[in-house]
Amino acid sequence: MPIVVRCSSCGYVLYSGKELKSIDDVARRWDYRCPCCLSKLEKVTDKFTIRPIHELKTASRA
Ligand SMILES: [Zn+2]
């Protein structure tokens, strides 16, 4: 199932695709820092939003 991983602070899409990545893989790819809001990406899930990608289209903006 395609997933999307977003920064919980600004909503920037850090990863989207069919592979299920670990939080650490995604965070490492961005050098543990959100490229948009520069908040630190810690290896805890509450810093991220991980959703099936199809929910992205229906989810309303926070
Ligand atoms: Zn961010």
N, CA, C, O and the ligand as a Tripos MOL2 file, in Angstrom:
@<TRIPOS>MOLECULE
protein
  249   247    63     0     0
PROTEIN
NO_CHARGES

@<TRIPOS>ATOM
      1 N           0.8340   -1.1930    0.0000 N.3       1 MET1
      2 CA          0.0000    0.0000    0.0000 C.3       1 MET1
      3 C           0.8760    1.2540    0.0000 C.2       1 MET1
      4 O           1.7610    1.3930    0.8440 O.2       1 MET1
      5 N           0.6370    2.1450   -0.9230 N.am      2 PRO2
      6 CA          1.4290    3.3780   -0.9330 C.3       2 PRO2
      7 C           1.1990    4.1820    0.3400 C.2       2 PRO2
      8 O           0.0850    4.2480    0.8600 O.2       2 PRO2
      9 N           2.2520    4.7780    0.8200 N.am      3 ILE3
     10 CA          2.1440    5.5750    2.0350 C.3       3 ILE3
     11 C           2.7510    6.9470    1.8080 C.2       3 ILE3
     12 O           3.5190    7.1590    0.8690 O.2       3 ILE3
     13 N           2.3990    7.8590    2.6710 N.am      4 VAL4
     14 CA          3.0180    9.1650    2.6680 C.3       4 VAL4
     15 C           3.4640    9.4880    4.0900 C.2       4 VAL4
     16 O           2.7250    9.2890    5.0540 O.2       4 VAL4
     17 N           4.6820    9.9880    4.1910 N.am      5 VAL5
     18 CA          5.2230   10.3840    5.4940 C.3       5 VAL5
     19 C           5.3980   11.8890    5.4810 C.2       5 VAL5
     20 O           6.1080   12.4350    4.6370 O.2       5 VAL5
     21 N           4.7510   12.5520    6.4140 N.am      6 ARG6
     22 CA          4.7850   14.0100    6.4230 C.3       6 ARG6
     23 C           5.3590   14.5280    7.7400 C.2       6 ARG6
     24 O           5.2620   13.8880    8.7860 O.2       6 ARG6
     25 N           5.9520   15.6960    7.6450 N.am      7 CYS7
     26 CA          6.4010   16.3960    8.8370 C.3       7 CYS7
     27 C           5.1770   16.8040    9.6550 C.2       7 CYS7
     28 O           4.2330   17.3860    9.1210 O.2       7 CYS7
     29 N           5.1980   16.5020   10.9320 N.am      8 SER8
     30 CA          4.0220   16.8240   11.7480 C.3       8 SER8
     31 C           3.9350   18.3180   12.0380 C.2       8 SER8
     32 O           2.8730   18.8130   12.4170 O.2       8 SER8
     33 N           5.0340   19.0360   11.8640 N.am      9 SER9
     34 CA          5.0180   20.4680   12.1430 C.3       9 SER9
     35 C           4.4240   21.2720   10.9970 C.2       9 SER9
     36 O           3.5820   22.1440   11.2110 O.2       9 SER9
     37 N           4.8690   20.9740    9.7740 N.am     10 CYS10
     38 CA          4.4680   21.8160    8.6510 C.3      10 CYS10
     39 C           3.7220   21.0450    7.5700 C.2      10 CYS10
     40 O           3.1480   21.6490    6.6650 O.2      10 CYS10
     41 N           3.7240   19.7350    7.6550 N.am     11 GLY11
     42 CA          3.0060   18.9380    6.6770 C.3      11 GLY11
     43 C           3.7880   18.6310    5.4130 C.2      11 GLY11
     44 O           3.2470   18.0480    4.4740 O.2      11 GLY11
     45 N           5.0410   19.0120    5.3820 N.am     12 TYR12
     46 CA          5.8750   18.7330    4.2250 C.3      12 TYR12
     47 C           5.9500   17.2270    3.9860 C.2      12 TYR12
     48 O           6.1180   16.4490    4.9250 O.2      12 TYR12
     49 N           5.8230   16.8240    2.7300 N.am     13 VAL13
     50 CA          5.8710   15.4050    2.4010 C.3      13 VAL13
     51 C           7.3240   14.9500    2.3390 C.2      13 VAL13
     52 O           8.0620   15.2960    1.4160 O.2      13 VAL13
     53 N           7.7100   14.1840    3.3200 N.am     14 LEU14
     54 CA          9.0890   13.7060    3.4260 C.3      14 LEU14
     55 C           9.3090   12.4650    2.5890 C.2      14 LEU14
     56 O          10.4030   12.2270    2.0790 O.2      14 LEU14
     57 N           8.2740   11.6920    2.4570 N.am     15 TYR15
     58 CA          8.3620   10.4950    1.6340 C.3      15 TYR15
     59 C           6.9680   10.0920    1.2010 C.2      15 TYR15
     60 O           6.0090   10.1330    1.9720 O.2      15 TYR15
     61 N           6.8900    9.7010   -0.0520 N.am     16 SER16
     62 CA          5.6670    9.0470   -0.4770 C.3      16 SER16
     63 C           6.0140    7.9960   -1.4990 C.2      16 SER16
     64 O           6.8610    8.2230   -2.3630 O.2      16 SER16
     65 N           5.3940    6.8860   -1.4150 N.am     17 GLY17
     66 CA          5.6930    5.8170   -2.3560 C.3      17 GLY17
     67 C           5.1340    4.4970   -1.8810 C.2      17 GLY17
     68 O           4.4030    4.4170   -0.8940 O.2      17 GLY17
     69 N           5.4960    3.4830   -2.6020 N.am     18 LYS18
     70 CA          4.9220    2.1690   -2.3320 C.3      18 LYS18
     71 C           5.7050    1.3890   -1.2840 C.2      18 LYS18
     72 O           5.1720    0.4860   -0.6400 O.2      18 LYS18
     73 N           6.9640    1.7450   -1.1210 N.am     19 GLU19
     74 CA          7.7650    1.0220   -0.1450 C.3      19 GLU19
     75 C           7.4180    1.5010    1.2510 C.2      19 GLU19
     76 O           7.2710    2.6980    1.4940 O.2      19 GLU19
     77 N           7.2910    0.5720    2.1450 N.am     20 LEU20
     78 CA          7.0890    0.9450    3.5320 C.3      20 LEU20
     79 C           8.4510    1.2080    4.1630 C.2      20 LEU20
     80 O           9.2130    0.2840    4.4490 O.2      20 LEU20
     81 N           8.7340    2.4760    4.3710 N.am     21 LYS21
     82 CA         10.0250    2.8680    4.9390 C.3      21 LYS21
     83 C           9.9090    2.9580    6.4490 C.2      21 LYS21
     84 O           8.8430    3.2230    7.0050 O.2      21 LYS21
     85 N          11.0380    2.7290    7.0870 N.am     22 SER22
     86 CA         11.0480    2.9870    8.5230 C.3      22 SER22
     87 C          11.2360    4.4790    8.7610 C.2      22 SER22
     88 O          11.7580    5.1960    7.9070 O.2      22 SER22
     89 N          10.8150    4.9260    9.9050 N.am     23 ILE23
     90 CA         11.0010    6.3260   10.2840 C.3      23 ILE23
     91 C          12.4730    6.7190   10.1720 C.2      23 ILE23
     92 O          12.8060    7.8080    9.7040 O.2      23 ILE23
     93 N          13.3290    5.8280   10.6020 N.am     24 ASP24
     94 CA         14.7530    6.1330   10.5800 C.3      24 ASP24
     95 C          15.2660    6.3210    9.1550 C.2      24 ASP24
     96 O          16.0740    7.2120    8.8970 O.2      24 ASP24
     97 N          14.8050    5.4960    8.2440 N.am     25 ASP25
     98 CA         15.2080    5.6270    6.8400 C.3      25 ASP25
     99 C          14.7960    6.9730    6.2640 C.2      25 ASP25
    100 O          15.5640    7.6380    5.5690 O.2      25 ASP25
    101 N          13.5730    7.3520    6.5690 N.am     26 VAL26
    102 CA         13.0520    8.6120    6.0460 C.3      26 VAL26
    103 C          13.7940    9.7930    6.6710 C.2      26 VAL26
    104 O          14.1950   10.7220    5.9700 O.2      26 VAL26
    105 N          13.9720    9.7510    7.9780 N.am     27 ALA27
    106 CA         14.6450   10.8430    8.6780 C.3      27 ALA27
    107 C          16.0950   10.9820    8.2180 C.2      27 ALA27
    108 O          16.5970   12.0960    8.0640 O.2      27 ALA27
    109 N          16.7500    9.8750    8.0060 N.am     28 ARG28
    110 CA         18.1520    9.8950    7.5860 C.3      28 ARG28
    111 C          18.2870   10.5250    6.2010 C.2      28 ARG28
    112 O          19.2420   11.2500    5.9180 O.2      28 ARG28
    113 N          17.3200   10.2320    5.3570 N.am     29 ARG29
    114 CA         17.3320   10.7740    4.0020 C.3      29 ARG29
    115 C          17.3580   12.3070    4.0170 C.2      29 ARG29
    116 O          17.9370   12.9310    3.1280 O.2      29 ARG29
    117 N          16.7400   12.8940    5.0110 N.am     30 TRP30
    118 CA         16.6810   14.3570    5.1350 C.3      30 TRP30
    119 C          17.6590   14.8770    6.1760 C.2      30 TRP30
    120 O          17.5580   16.0130    6.6390 O.2      30 TRP30
    121 N          18.5990   14.0260    6.5290 N.am     31 ASP31
    122 CA         19.6010   14.4070    7.5150 C.3      31 ASP31
    123 C          18.9610   14.8230    8.8440 C.2      31 ASP31
    124 O          19.4460   15.7230    9.5300 O.2      31 ASP31
    125 N          17.8840   14.1590    9.1790 N.am     32 TYR32
    126 CA         17.1900   14.3370   10.4620 C.3      32 TYR32
    127 C          16.6730   15.7570   10.6730 C.2      32 TYR32
    128 O          16.5580   16.2310   11.8030 O.2      32 TYR32
    129 N          16.3650   16.4230    9.5610 N.am     33 ARG33
    130 CA         15.8450   17.7790    9.6840 C.3      33 ARG33
    131 C          14.8490   18.0130    8.5540 C.2      33 ARG33
    132 O          15.1320   17.7010    7.3970 O.2      33 ARG33
    133 N          13.7150   18.5480    8.8790 N.am     34 CYS34
    134 CA         12.7430   18.8560    7.8440 C.3      34 CYS34
    135 C          13.2890   19.9510    6.9310 C.2      34 CYS34
    136 O          13.6820   21.0060    7.4280 O.2      34 CYS34
    137 N          13.3280   19.7410    5.6190 N.am     35 PRO35
    138 CA         13.8870   20.7340    4.7050 C.3      35 PRO35
    139 C          13.0040   21.9600    4.5590 C.2      35 PRO35
    140 O          13.4380   22.9850    4.0340 O.2      35 PRO35
    141 N          11.7830   21.8580    5.0180 N.am     36 CYS36
    142 CA         10.8340   22.9580    4.8660 C.3      36 CYS36
    143 C          10.8130   23.8610    6.0980 C.2      36 CYS36
    144 O          11.0060   25.0710    5.9850 O.2      36 CYS36
    145 N          10.5820   23.2820    7.2610 N.am     37 CYS37
    146 CA         10.4670   24.0970    8.4720 C.3      37 CYS37
    147 C          11.6880   23.9500    9.3790 C.2      37 CYS37
    148 O          11.7790   24.5990   10.4210 O.2      37 CYS37
    149 N          12.6220   23.0940    8.9750 N.am     38 LEU38
    150 CA         13.8820   22.8850    9.6880 C.3      38 LEU38
    151 C          13.7160   22.3290   11.0980 C.2      38 LEU38
    152 O          14.6430   22.3870   11.9050 O.2      38 LEU38
    153 N          12.5540   21.7980   11.3880 N.am     39 SER39
    154 CA         12.4220   21.1570   12.6870 C.3      39 SER39
    155 C          13.1420   19.8160   12.6700 C.2      39 SER39
    156 O          13.2200   19.1450   11.6420 O.2      39 SER39
    157 N          13.6500   19.4530   13.8000 N.am     40 LYS40
    158 CA         14.4290   18.2380   13.8920 C.3      40 LYS40
    159 C          13.5210   17.0200   13.7990 C.2      40 LYS40
    160 O          12.4810   16.9440   14.4530 O.2      40 LYS40
    161 N          13.9360   16.0780   12.9780 N.am     41 LEU41
    162 CA         13.1550   14.8610   12.8020 C.3      41 LEU41
    163 C          13.7050   13.7940   13.7420 C.2      41 LEU41
    164 O          14.6880   13.1200   13.4340 O.2      41 LEU41
    165 N          13.0730   13.6600   14.8560 N.am     42 GLU42
    166 CA         13.5310   12.6580   15.7940 C.3      42 GLU42
    167 C          12.8970   11.3280   15.4680 C.2      42 GLU42
    168 O          11.8690   11.2420   14.7960 O.2      42 GLU42
    169 N          13.5330   10.3110   15.9590 N.am     43 LYS43
    170 CA         13.0970    8.9600   15.6270 C.3      43 LYS43
    171 C          11.9320    8.5180   16.4960 C.2      43 LYS43
    172 O          11.9130    7.4070   17.0260 O.2      43 LYS43
    173 N          10.9880    9.3900   16.6250 N.am     44 VAL44
    174 CA          9.7660    9.0500   17.3360 C.3      44 VAL44
    175 C           8.5900    9.3530   16.4180 C.2      44 VAL44
    176 O           8.5920   10.3380   15.6800 O.2      44 VAL44
    177 N           7.6170    8.5090   16.4790 N.am     45 THR45
    178 CA          6.5720    8.5780   15.4650 C.3      45 THR45
    179 C           5.6890    9.8000   15.6010 C.2      45 THR45
    180 O           5.0150   10.1620   14.6370 O.2      45 THR45
    181 N           5.6600   10.4500   16.7470 N.am     46 ASP46
    182 CA          4.7740   11.6050   16.8600 C.3      46 ASP46
    183 C           5.3280   12.8450   16.1520 C.2      46 ASP46
    184 O           4.6700   13.8850   16.1020 O.2      46 ASP46
    185 N           6.5330   12.7260   15.6100 N.am     47 LYS47
    186 CA          7.0760   13.7970   14.7800 C.3      47 LYS47
    187 C           6.6490   13.6530   13.3180 C.2      47 LYS47
    188 O           6.9280   14.5170   12.4870 O.2      47 LYS47
    189 N           5.9860   12.5730   13.0330 N.am     48 PHE48
    190 CA          5.6300   12.2520   11.6570 C.3      48 PHE48
    191 C           4.1540   11.9350   11.5500 C.2      48 PHE48
    192 O           3.4890   11.5600   12.5160 O.2      48 PHE48
    193 N           3.6850   12.1010   10.3550 N.am     49 THR49
    194 CA          2.3580   11.6060   10.0500 C.3      49 THR49
    195 C           2.5160   10.5720    8.9500 C.2      49 THR49
    196 O           3.0120   10.8840    7.8670 O.2      49 THR49
    197 N           2.1030    9.3620    9.2170 N.am     50 ILE50
    198 CA          2.2070    8.3090    8.2080 C.3      50 ILE50
    199 C           0.8040    7.8230    7.8830 C.2      50 ILE50
    200 O           0.0670    7.3590    8.7530 O.2      50 ILE50
    201 N           0.4610    7.9390    6.6290 N.am     51 ARG51
    202 CA         -0.9010    7.5910    6.2310 C.3      51 ARG51
    203 C          -0.8560    6.8350    4.9220 C.2      51 ARG51
    204 O           0.0560    7.0250    4.1170 O.2      51 ARG51
    205 N          -1.8280    5.9860    4.7100 N.am     52 PRO52
    206 CA         -2.0020    5.4500    3.3630 C.3      52 PRO52
    207 C          -2.2340    6.6100    2.4100 C.2      52 PRO52
    208 O          -2.9700    7.5440    2.7280 O.2      52 PRO52
    209 N          -1.6090    6.5520    1.2460 N.am     53 ILE53
    210 CA         -1.5760    7.7150    0.3670 C.3      53 ILE53
    211 C          -2.9600    8.1050   -0.1340 C.2      53 ILE53
    212 O          -3.1970    9.2680   -0.4600 O.2      53 ILE53
    213 N          -3.8560    7.1610   -0.1980 N.am     54 HIS54
    214 CA         -5.1870    7.4940   -0.7010 C.3      54 HIS54
    215 C          -5.9490    8.3890    0.2670 C.2      54 HIS54
    216 O          -6.8850    9.0840   -0.1310 O.2      54 HIS54
    217 N          -5.5530    8.3740    1.5320 N.am     55 GLU55
    218 CA         -6.2150    9.2430    2.5010 C.3      55 GLU55
    219 C          -5.8140   10.6950    2.3310 C.2      55 GLU55
    220 O          -6.5080   11.6030    2.7870 O.2      55 GLU55
    221 N          -4.6850   10.9030    1.6700 N.am     56 LEU56
    222 CA         -4.1840   12.2580    1.4830 C.3      56 LEU56
    223 C          -5.1540   13.0950    0.6580 C.2      56 LEU56
    224 O          -5.3090   14.2950    0.8850 O.2      56 LEU56
    225 N          -5.7890   12.4570   -0.2790 N.am     57 LYS57
    226 CA         -6.6820   13.1860   -1.1690 C.3      57 LYS57
    227 C          -7.9720   13.6000   -0.4710 C.2      57 LYS57
    228 O          -8.5830   14.6140   -0.8080 O.2      57 LYS57
    229 N          -8.3680   12.7990    0.4990 N.am     58 THR58
    230 CA         -9.6350   13.0930    1.1490 C.3      58 THR58
    231 C          -9.4690   13.8790    2.4410 C.2      58 THR58
    232 O         -10.4160   14.4980    2.9270 O.2      58 THR58
    233 N          -8.2420   13.8510    3.0050 N.am     59 ALA59
    234 CA         -8.0230   14.5260    4.2790 C.3      59 ALA59
    235 C          -8.1250   16.0310    4.1110 C.2      59 ALA59
    236 O          -7.5910   16.6030    3.1600 O.2      59 ALA59
    237 N          -8.8010   16.6470    5.0270 N.am     60 SER60
    238 CA         -8.8910   18.0890    4.9790 C.3      60 SER60
    239 C          -7.6550   18.6970    5.6140 C.2      60 SER60
    240 O          -7.0210   18.0760    6.4670 O.2      60 SER60
    241 N          -7.3130   19.8950    5.2070 N.am     61 ARG61
    242 CA         -6.1520   20.5690    5.7680 C.3      61 ARG61
    243 C          -6.3970   20.9550    7.2160 C.2      61 ARG61
    244 O          -7.4690   21.4450    7.5710 O.2      61 ARG61
    245 N          -5.4050   20.7300    8.0330 N.am     62 ALA62
    246 CA         -5.5300   21.0590    9.4510 C.3      62 ALA62
    247 C          -5.4000   22.5620    9.6530 C.2      62 ALA62
    248 O          -5.4780   23.0410   10.7840 O.2      62 ALA62
    249 ZN          8.4340   20.5290    8.5680 Zn       63 ZN63
@<TRIPOS>BOND
     1     1     2 1
     2     2     3 1
     3     3     4 2
     4     3     5 am
     5     5     6 1
     6     6     7 1
     7     7     8 2
     8     7     9 am
     9     9    10 1
    10    10    11 1
    11    11    12 2
    12    11    13 am
    13    13    14 1
    14    14    15 1
    15    15    16 2
    16    15    17 am
    17    17    18 1
    18    18    19 1
    19    19    20 2
    20    19    21 am
    21    21    22 1
    22    22    23 1
    23    23    24 2
    24    23    25 am
    25    25    26 1
    26    26    27 1
    27    27    28 2
    28    27    29 am
    29    29    30 1
    30    30    31 1
    31    31    32 2
    32    31    33 am
    33    33    34 1
    34    34    35 1
    35    35    36 2
    36    35    37 am
    37    37    38 1
    38    38    39 1
    39    39    40 2
    40    39    41 am
    41    41    42 1
    42    42    43 1
    43    43    44 2
    44    43    45 am
    45    45    46 1
    46    46    47 1
    47    47    48 2
    48    47    49 am
    49    49    50 1
    50    50    51 1
    51    51    52 2
    52    51    53 am
    53    53    54 1
    54    54    55 1
    55    55    56 2
    56    55    57 am
    57    57    58 1
    58    58    59 1
    59    59    60 2
    60    59    61 am
    61    61    62 1
    62    62    63 1
    63    63    64 2
    64    63    65 am
    65    65    66 1
    66    66    67 1
    67    67    68 2
    68    67    69 am
    69    69    70 1
    70    70    71 1
    71    71    72 2
    72    71    73 am
    73    73    74 1
    74    74    75 1
    75    75    76 2
    76    75    77 am
    77    77    78 1
    78    78    79 1
    79    79    80 2
    80    79    81 am
    81    81    82 1
    82    82    83 1
    83    83    84 2
    84    83    85 am
    85    85    86 1
    86    86    87 1
    87    87    88 2
    88    87    89 am
    89    89    90 1
    90    90    91 1
    91    91    92 2
    92    91    93 am
    93    93    94 1
    94    94    95 1
    95    95    96 2
    96    95    97 am
    97    97    98 1
    98    98    99 1
    99    99   100 2
   100    99   101 am
   101   101   102 1
   102   102   103 1
   103   103   104 2
   104   103   105 am
   105   105   106 1
   106   106   107 1
   107   107   108 2
   108   107   109 am
   109   109   110 1
   110   110   111 1
   111   111   112 2
   112   111   113 am
   113   113   114 1
   114   114   115 1
   115   115   116 2
   116   115   117 am
   117   117   118 1
   118   118   119 1
   119   119   120 2
   120   119   121 am
   121   121   122 1
   122   122   123 1
   123   123   124 2
   124   123   125 am
   125   125   126 1
   126   126   127 1
   127   127   128 2
   128   127   129 am
   129   129   130 1
   130   130   131 1
   131   131   132 2
   132   131   133 am
   133   133   134 1
   134   134   135 1
   135   135   136 2
   136   135   137 am
   137   137   138 1
   138   138   139 1
   139   139   140 2
   140   139   141 am
   141   141   142 1
   142   142   143 1
   143   143   144 2
   144   143   145 am
   145   145   146 1
   146   146   147 1
   147   147   148 2
   148   147   149 am
   149   149   150 1
   150   150   151 1
   151   151   152 2
   152   151   153 am
   153   153   154 1
   154   154   155 1
   155   155   156 2
   156   155   157 am
   157   157   158 1
   158   158   159 1
   159   159   160 2
   160   159   161 am
   161   161   162 1
   162   162   163 1
   163   163   164 2
   164   163   165 am
   165   165   166 1
   166   166   167 1
   167   167   168 2
   168   167   169 am
   169   169   170 1
   170   170   171 1
   171   171   172 2
   172   171   173 am
   173   173   174 1
   174   174   175 1
   175   175   176 2
   176   175   177 am
   177   177   178 1
   178   178   179 1
   179   179   180 2
   180   179   181 am
   181   181   182 1
   182   182   183 1
   183   183   184 2
   184   183   185 am
   185   185   186 1
   186   186   187 1
   187   187   188 2
   188   187   189 am
   189   189   190 1
   190   190   191 1
   191   191   192 2
   192   191   193 am
   193   193   194 1
   194   194   195 1
   195   195   196 2
   196   195   197 am
   197   197   198 1
   198   198   199 1
   199   199   200 2
   200   199   201 am
   201   201   202 1
   202   202   203 1
   203   203   204 2
   204   203   205 am
   205   205   206 1
   206   206   207 1
   207   207   208 2
   208   207   209 am
   209   209   210 1
   210   210   211 1
   211   211   212 2
   212   211   213 am
   213   213   214 1
   214   214   215 1
   215   215   216 2
   216   215   217 am
   217   217   218 1
   218   218   219 1
   219   219   220 2
   220   219   221 am
   221   221   222 1
   222   222   223 1
   223   223   224 2
   224   223   225 am
   225   225   226 1
   226   226   227 1
   227   227   228 2
   228   227   229 am
   229   229   230 1
   230   230   231 1
   231   231   232 2
   232   231   233 am
   233   233   234 1
   234   234   235 1
   235   235   236 2
   236   235   237 am
   237   237   238 1
   238   238   239 1
   239   239   240 2
   240   239   241 am
   241   241   242 1
   242   242   243 1
   243   243   244 2
   244   243   245 am
   245   245   246 1
   246   246   247 1
   247   247   248 2
@<TRIPOS>SUBSTRUCTURE
     1 MET1         2 RESIDUE 1 A MET
     2 PRO2         6 RESIDUE 1 A PRO
     3 ILE3        10 RESIDUE 1 A ILE
     4 VAL4        14 RESIDUE 1 A VAL
     5 VAL5        18 RESIDUE 1 A VAL
     6 ARG6        22 RESIDUE 1 A ARG
     7 CYS7        26 RESIDUE 1 A CYS
     8 SER8        30 RESIDUE 1 A SER
     9 SER9        34 RESIDUE 1 A SER
    10 CYS10       38 RESIDUE 1 A CYS
    11 GLY11       42 RESIDUE 1 A GLY
    12 TYR12       46 RESIDUE 1 A TYR
    13 VAL13       50 RESIDUE 1 A VAL
    14 LEU14       54 RESIDUE 1 A LEU
    15 TYR15       58 RESIDUE 1 A TYR
    16 SER16       62 RESIDUE 1 A SER
    17 GLY17       66 RESIDUE 1 A GLY
    18 LYS18       70 RESIDUE 1 A LYS
    19 GLU19       74 RESIDUE 1 A GLU
    20 LEU20       78 RESIDUE 1 A LEU
    21 LYS21       82 RESIDUE 1 A LYS
    22 SER22       86 RESIDUE 1 A SER
    23 ILE23       90 RESIDUE 1 A ILE
    24 ASP24       94 RESIDUE 1 A ASP
    25 ASP25       98 RESIDUE 1 A ASP
    26 VAL26      102 RESIDUE 1 A VAL
    27 ALA27      106 RESIDUE 1 A ALA
    28 ARG28      110 RESIDUE 1 A ARG
    29 ARG29      114 RESIDUE 1 A ARG
    30 TRP30      118 RESIDUE 1 A TRP
    31 ASP31      122 RESIDUE 1 A ASP
    32 TYR32      126 RESIDUE 1 A TYR
    33 ARG33      130 RESIDUE 1 A ARG
    34 CYS34      134 RESIDUE 1 A CYS
    35 PRO35      138 RESIDUE 1 A PRO
    36 CYS36      142 RESIDUE 1 A CYS
    37 CYS37      146 RESIDUE 1 A CYS
    38 LEU38      150 RESIDUE 1 A LEU
    39 SER39      154 RESIDUE 1 A SER
    40 LYS40      158 RESIDUE 1 A LYS
    41 LEU41      162 RESIDUE 1 A LEU
    42 GLU42      166 RESIDUE 1 A GLU
    43 LYS43      170 RESIDUE 1 A LYS
    44 VAL44      174 RESIDUE 1 A VAL
    45 THR45      178 RESIDUE 1 A THR
    46 ASP46      182 RESIDUE 1 A ASP
    47 LYS47      186 RESIDUE 1 A LYS
    48 PHE48      190 RESIDUE 1 A PHE
    49 THR49      194 RESIDUE 1 A THR
    50 ILE50      198 RESIDUE 1 A ILE
    51 ARG51      202 RESIDUE 1 A ARG
    52 PRO52      206 RESIDUE 1 A PRO
    53 ILE53      210 RESIDUE 1 A ILE
    54 HIS54      214 RESIDUE 1 A HIS
    55 GLU55      218 RESIDUE 1 A GLU
    56 LEU56      222 RESIDUE 1 A LEU
    57 LYS57      226 RESIDUE 1 A LYS
    58 THR58      230 RESIDUE 1 A THR
    59 ALA59      234 RESIDUE 1 A ALA
    60 SER60      238 RESIDUE 1 A SER
    61 ARG61      242 RESIDUE 1 A ARG
    62 ALA62      246 RESIDUE 1 A ALA
    63 ZN63       249 GROUP 0 **** ****
